[in-house]
């Protein structure tokens, strides 16, 4: 058997666990704190592959192995890779208290409504986008994805960061800082977890489902669910297909360019994505903020005119372009150069379709589109209905093709 021991938030593994171990594997601080038998081989964890190969030699000869890990090793921990390599039936997992649970306990906060995301050994953009979108997030950090990097990415967002360092040890420390303060510090290597809080959003109701929650009960909301000016809003039929092509999800960043009322931005945020809305009209900016607040989501609003206003923004996964005008081809081109996955364009004027389509195709996207024409039920005297036609809208979308197998191998 391979005994996998979570050492809680700093406490050493007991001698009863280590007695008889032939091989003990763990981080240096875990090994130094543990009563490792003198007869046992010690391996300080660095790259996993050599350690796993050595564990396999001991398993093959049926000699007992102990792996020391932080907190709960089944929560974003080493249990996954050990189970994949040796089989779950070979593991005797003894979890400690995770750093996430400990951090929230120290803060006196529940965490059944928190989103937990790991940036350890992963692209930090997913963790950053989750922090942008959700009011309570715990980030498991790693080199290149610590408090400074998270703080730098959240400078324009109203967040409080709690940096929990060396949890469970004599050097334990929890510090509440702004994103700018976090970005300006060298935090060292002892950070356990970073908690991101949007303290403007009140705690939700008692939960029956842990984590982000079930998501919205519906989408493609009626126009009267949003404040808008003179019916200048993406109609719900168009919004439904646009959302399907944008495919917003937690960890994504979506741009809504020429956002108007922000109906697309708000709907993407309700589906869990981080959203930046770009709007050139000052009253539109305030309207977007009001609509986001009314629906309980956070939309980062940029007051400016595309394409110039896009240059300082982080790269999006998907983009919705709702504004028109002569600058539309340049806007679509700028968005297509930056979008990682897709660009969706809504056009009322068919004359602008060829230029927008060419801009997407020139950027290497596969392009498709549809003319949406719908008629809604409208009441007539006598308790009967007629069909009232809405203005037709051409919805154009481009999707970036997946990288080929050869390209993936060389990256």
Steps between C-alpha positions, in 0.01 A plus 500: 500500500590864451392699805427863404497728803363853502685691765222747561614859515850430620480218756747213446399143422494283810750220563224238475453590132871493422596187696614232260513728196772403256465818290374843608431763235405862563593863499811593695308669783273198539794261513689718748198513731420128482643210700641323198662167595877498453470187289261663252606663176397866476410674174448877497223579253601708201413373152238229542619254235820380678314467831222298337752270334670438835164437670422245230817306584388474863143409406622228265696338784214553749690732731292764684505861377384814680434823309475820705287778350346828608144514629255274322700316231178407319412865441710629208771275642725205431229235541391548139838420346566214741162344424558534126843338524443228762122463536272638768482158673868530594451829684431551869417873510494678836396859433591801708320833507542678166656844478175629348290382794757640743517841329123546510488378860761760599287766328180381668334445162307209355640355182216286367425796271861555394650406166835323538747514213857377469769710333778265608677382186221641285433805287394765758252666262228253598544581870507874426181484294324304774604772750363765265165324466425366847471668841679235708793307354789301646807471279761232559816676388824396337815648346401773254144495629523644850350803676706749297387362165137465611504852645644649181223341294227626737616863527188630325262291711362582843634201690656429838775239494583300810844344471540200732863406562648197682164389636525286812861592575652740750545744209133495396378831364180629338517843336213694341628709209373674190594353162746789448665430838525130417659578164770716661627232741740207481309234694762225500421130471300432817160622375233236565194652335363836379136584573336754267191676641254738336365647821239710319295190428315378807521132600242286327231281650569174682647255250413142411756479219863587568712713268383744237138391513262367236522800266210710373154351468482632144674718245406704194302717740223728378600853407308644795743322734751772409500878503553621143456809285246515216496120454876508431557150634590163352167319468465177692478281186833640379648482849407131530699401193784739583537337844504156338786605272691689772469203740592702814608291799693536827864583435424678172539869424240643260503844339173676416607773256254779429309365798208747503280380785742218582239227463748257340767589757263439790379169360856377451580599859190317626637187329824531700742676265705809577380783276638829374249732331625779275264792443564846355192681639526625858131430571548151356784434744275584795218293354724194468615538860140532619391192306792297637416605857132419448591145399761454773802459271826687452567645154818702450398801287745692282390844382657539157470448128609181328739401359729738696341412835585131452878531498553488878257217573594141580447251219144366489379150435196629312379838373156637419493805272167678520578846367511597136627798306779559254763380745341151521755319276788640707323402823434144378860470381635614838272257683586210271872553555455470877219247548613154605184319394221693328362835382127564453375808312141628489419715197180685418643631170562223246739729310753451782492118493764446225763716672439340839510152348825579320656629822423171676616286210825698464574427869478126433154438643245262358205727422127438501189706546124519489232761437264498797141601431244442771138588564368522852149447624323834553150532647201624301156601627275203557758289684680401180857550381686608192864461400710815537825486302824617659777663300718239328857468628792323335706306752849417380749291693855383460659211687872448526591152379663272758878461481610199299661201669838594351473856632408372846808278513737784420362751749 
